């Protein structure tokens, strides 16, 4: 992991979207994490596989790393994207702090920890915020809840962080992280041809169902029965998000 940093130092964070399906639709989770980083005053950028031809991902990624020179690499991936995500992570210089989250990291942290420095489990906004704050101050991050941390050949397996009860306190997604084509040329526009742009919005968290093909039911067990699983944003908050998107993309 990277060395100690001075308080309030601006960090450069490169998010990675290993979108092997190449469908044009933004990853809302990355927009949320970018909003957290942006609130703290850090610089954010995105390496998006969507528009990169198959077979050129690694060379394009290395150029992005060279051009942007990030302090932190933040990757979110599903299980079908892990092969590509691992190849990208394994090519990153050791001086860059690597953070991995998303569905695959949550269900199998024991596998992915060896290709990264920090594995974020479950909901990531509060955990990511604390990690950034601790790195800003040059503090040890091995006690941050909601993640596994690899340091000096040791793995610190911390407890899950409590679920976010008040979803209204979350920042408005940082839509600008993604190229405009995700909004103006989204595959969903094929269904709504009169729409100028297509946004992705979150109204609730905690799906009440237990579909066999989904990680949802397993992730719910990680948090335990005492926490409130099903949570909803207020209508006012949802309207505010839609208005924010519309002001930017019409």
N, C-alpha and C positions, 0 to 999 in steps of 0.2 A: 504493500500500500504506500501511497505517497507520504512524504514527510510532513512535519508540522507546518501550519500556515499561520499567518498573522491575522488577528481579529479584523473582520470587515473586508478582508481581501476578496475581490471579485474573482469568481471562478468561472471557467468556461466548461459548459456541460454539453456533451454531444449525445443526443438520444438516438437510438437505433430501432428501426421498424423493419424486421426481417420478413417482409410480406411476400412469401413465396407464391401466393395465388395471384399476385399482381392486380387484384381488384382495387379500383380507386375508391377508397373510403377511408377516412382518417381513423386512427386508433385513439379513441377518446381517453383511455388511460394515460397515454403519453401526453396528450394535451393538458390533462389535469396535473401531472407531475411537472410539466414545463411551466404551468401557472404558478406552482409552489416555488420553483426556482426563480422565476421572474419576479415574484413578490419580494424575494430576498435580495434582489438586485444583481443576480448572476446572468451571464450571457448564455443563451441557449441556441442550439442548432440541431439539425436532424439529418441523419443518414437514412434515406428511404429507399428500400430495394424496389419499390413498385415500378419505377420508370427505368430500372437498370436491366439490360438484357441478361438472360440466364447465362452463367459462366463468367460474367465480368464483375460479379459482386465483390470478390475479395480485392481485386486490383483497384476498383472504384473506392472501396472502403479505405484502403491504404492511402490513396490520394487525399481523401477527406480528412483523415487523421493528420496528414502532413500539412494540409492547408489550414485547418482550424486549430490544430494543436491543443486539444482539450485537456483539462485537468481531470475530468470525470467522464466516464462512458456509462450511460444508463440504458440498459437493454430490457425490453419486455417481449416475451415470446410465449407462444403456445407450443404444445408438444411436437406438432408437425413442423415447427420452425426451428426446433432445437439444433438440428444438424447444422444448419447455416449459421445460427447464432453462435454455436460453439466454435466454428471455424473462424468467425470474425473475432470473437473474444480471444482465442488462442494466438491471434496475430498482433495483439495490442502490446506496445512496449510496457515494461513493468512500472515505469514512472506514473502511468495513468491509473487512477483508481477505477476499478470495474465493479459496477453494481448491476445485478440481474434480478428482475422481478417478473410478475405475470403468472399465468396458470401453471406452466410447467415447473417453474422455480418453486411454487408453493407446494405442489404435490410430490416433488422429488428433489428437495434441496441437497440430499446426500450425493446425488450425481453431479449437479451443476456447480457445487461449491468449488470444485477443483479447477474450474475454468474461470473463476472470478474471485473478487475479494469479499464482496458482500452479497448475500442473497436475501431479498426482501420477501417476506411471506404475507400473503393475503393483501388487504387494503394497504396501499402504499403511501398515501399523501402525508400522514403524520409521521410515519417512519422516515420517509425521504427528507422531510423538513428537518427532523432532528439530526439525521446524518449530516446534512449540509451545514447546519449550525455548529455541530461539533467539529467538523473539518475546518470551518472558518476560524474557529478559536484554537485550532491546533490540539484539540482534545482527543483522548482515546475513544473510539467508537465501539469497543467490544461489549459494552453494556447496553447498547441501544436495543429496546424491545422490538419484536416483530422481525428479527432477521438473524441469520447466521453470518458470522464474520470469520474470515481466515486471516491469521496473523502469526508470523514466525512459526510456520508449520503446525499451528494449533487451530482448531475450529471451535469457536464459541457459539453454542447453540442456545440462543435466548428464547424466552417465552413469547407467545403470540401477544401482540398489542391488542388492547380492547378495540372493538369495532367503533367506528365513528357514529355516534348516535344522532347528532344534529348535522344533517347533510347540507343544510343551508349555510353553514359556516365555511364550506369549501369554496375556494376561489372559482371565478368564472373560467372555463377552459381557455387555454391559450391557443386559440384556433390557428394563429399565425405560424405555429410550428410547422404545419404541413403546407405543401405547395397548393396554390389555388385550384389546380386541376382536380384535386380530391373533392372539391365542393362543386365546381362547375361541370366536371365530366364524370361525376360519380355514376357507377353502374345503376344506381337506383333511379337515375333520371330517365332510364329507359321505360320505367313504369309510370313516371309522371313527367311527360314530355313538355308540359307547359311550365314546369318549374325552372327558374333561372339557376338556382343553386340548391344543394341538398346538405343539410346539417345533421349531425348525430347528437342526440340529447339524452341525458340520464334523468329519469324521474324518481327512481327508487333503487334500493339495493337489498339483496337478500331474497333470492328467488325461493318461493315456498315449495317447489317441486323437487323430485329426486330422480330425474331421468338417468337411465343407465349409461348413456353416452357422454354425460357431462360431469365435470369435476365438482359441481356445486354442492352435492350432498356430502362429499368427503371434506371439502373445505369447511362446511358448517360444523363438522365434528371437531375440527381443530380449535374452534373458538369456544366450544362447550355450550351447555344448555342454559347457563345463567345470563348470557348476553342476549340483547335484542337483535335478532337476526333480520327481520323484515323492517326496513326503514324507508320513509318517503320524504321527498322534498315538498315544501309547501308550493301551492299553485303560483304564489307571487314570485318565488325563486325561479321556478321553471319559466315563467313569462320573462323574467329578467334575462335569463340565458338566451332565450329565443330572440329577444330584442337585440341583445349584444351581437349575436350572430348575424341578424338581419342588417344591422348597421354596417357591418363589415362586408357582407357578401350579397346583399340585396334579397 
